[in-house]
């Protein structure tokens, strides 16, 4: 009987970037409000083609054995069959406005009816 190896795609944002990484283990942390991501995977380094986004992720997470991501920064976690390319995407729209913000934003409309 063969055991299925799990592979997860974790999409989260930090500042003005959306990070998409692949990992073997993802679980809830003992520290309240964090998700643990372990065994981060990167594509095979090729001397012919270098993806600058994946290279930046490799520099950021290459020596990391475990990272704790705040749960409110997580956009999505998928269990996938195949590993894709890790990448960093700018989250700014064409108007220069940020189209993703953290929850809660701290900006609540004032209720003028309840004085």
Protein Blocks (a to p, Z undefined) as FASTA:
>chain_A
ZZddddddddddehjbccddddfbdcddfbghiacdehiacddddfkbccfklmmmmmmm
mmpmbdcddfklpmbdcddfbdcddddddfbdfkopafbdcddehiacddfklZZ
